[in-house]
Amino acid sequence: MIKINENYLRLQASYLFSEIAKRVSAFQEANPERDIIKLGIGDVTRPLPPACVEAFKKAVVEMGEDRSFRGYGPEQGYPFLREKIAANDYHSRNMDISPDEIFISDGAKCDTGNIQEIFATDIRVAMPDPVYPVYLDTNVMAGRTGEFQGGRYEGIVYLESTKENGFIPDIPREPVDLIYLCFPNNPTGATIGGSMLKDWVDYARENKAVILYDAAYEAFIGEEDIPRSIYEIEGARDIAIEFRSFSKTAGFTGTRCAFTVVPKSCKAYTSKGEPYSLHALWHRRHTTKFNGVSYPVQRAAEAVYSEEGKEQTKSLVDYYLENAALIRERMLEIGYECAGGENSPYIWVDGKRDSWAFFDLLLERAGVVCTPGTGFGKCGEGFVRISAFNDYDNVERAMRRIKEALEGSQ
Ligand SMILES: *Cc1c(COP(=O)(O)O)cnc(C)c1O
């Protein structure tokens, strides 16, 4: 009798987005004349930068011609792209990352989900709360957790991000082996300064732990003294794997291209306590299970690093940052405390009541859809995430309506 992987049965039904859709359509049905603005989305809305489109098209034409046709490319990604990444994202900021430490993939979602395969199942995993659900669910699937009780899985060390700690979790008191961190954070929008990030790096070095650093929103960092990469911190090369993506940086959510950095000096241990290269393991895993990102997509991603590409992606990011600043400013004006919205496209708003009650209030009074924080974990209760991924006009209209509806009605 064939059996299923019962770890999957421990997964919680992801009812967040279906519940949002249900409430929105019920509201729309009851109020057909009302216009609804969606500020709940974690997806970009602006088109690809023209430099990327040009490179993309040119590469498609190459694929259609005898002389320039290409079949399978290198599984790890074409050197032309890995060299540009190393030079522009790392060397230009004095980080010592070489092109062969970079693995091109079709998404940071897959990479942050798959990376846990190269670690033992009986390790202690530390997970932010609130969290991007991929990190948690893939560890549940792999059998690293017990039952789900009282909103949490047994066997996970939760790193609480609260108003009290400025949404930067404290270093755990108990020893942990694998630590997920994400800055600028989804959903809270929080960023981490160099000295606090150094505390995490030092902790990992002292405890022979590994940090998985999700920097998918790195492009939104404008302030010079906020680290864009964990490798800006001394010693991080030995204990950290970094994930980045062209999704939010350059509007590639539907085009699909990302990369993971696994430094050659990054080690974990065999059961006998001998150090082993994580680069070697991830290389083996990646080249066994993945056959590369399509050539035109890698050419489109390469164009992000051209002079025009840099300008165009910067103005794309600036566009969303302007939305974010407006959302943040308006919410503060009407007396709601927020995190994020600076160096981040997300604004994490203290709704002063439970998350779903605030969601309903914004929907019913202002016709604006946000995302209830409780969907990202226990510590998200009481908060909502407002996203800056939308047209400026829509954001402006939404914030005017929120202001009218909520001012003086708390
Ligand atoms: C959007 C996002 C990513 C990027 O995912 P892709 O698969 O590259 O599109 C990664 N991490 C977080 C936290 C995100 O929000």
The ligand as an SDF file (V2000), in Angstrom:
LIG
                    3D

 15 15  0  0  0  0  0  0  0  0999 V2000
    8.6050   38.3830   -3.2600 C   0  0  0  0  0  0  0  0  0  0  0  0
    9.5100   37.7080   -2.2970 C   0  0  0  0  0  0  0  0  0  0  0  0
   10.5450   36.8870   -2.7580 C   0  0  0  0  0  0  0  0  0  0  0  0
   10.8100   36.7280   -4.2400 C   0  0  0  0  0  0  0  0  0  0  0  0
   10.2610   35.5940   -4.7360 O   0  0  0  0  0  0  0  0  0  0  0  0
   10.4850   35.1890   -6.2580 P   0  0  0  0  0  0  0  0  0  0  0  0
   10.2080   33.7240   -6.2460 O   0  0  0  0  0  0  0  0  0  0  0  0
   11.9100   35.4970   -6.6110 O   0  0  0  0  0  0  0  0  0  0  0  0
    9.5170   35.9660   -7.0810 O   0  0  0  0  0  0  0  0  0  0  0  0
   11.3660   36.2930   -1.8290 C   0  0  0  0  0  0  0  0  0  0  0  0
   11.2160   36.5040   -0.5110 N   0  0  0  0  0  0  0  0  0  0  0  0
   10.2470   37.2980   -0.0410 C   0  0  0  0  0  0  0  0  0  0  0  0
   10.1410   37.5190    1.4210 C   0  0  0  0  0  0  0  0  0  0  0  0
    9.3550   37.9020   -0.9110 C   0  0  0  0  0  0  0  0  0  0  0  0
    8.3850   38.6690   -0.4380 O   0  0  0  0  0  0  0  0  0  0  0  0
  1  2  1  0
  2  3  1  0
  2 14  2  0
  3  4  1  0
  3 10  2  0
  4  5  1  0
  5  6  1  0
  6  7  2  0
  6  8  1  0
  6  9  1  0
 10 11  1  0
 11 12  2  0
 12 13  1  0
 12 14  1  0
 14 15  1  0
M  END
$$$$
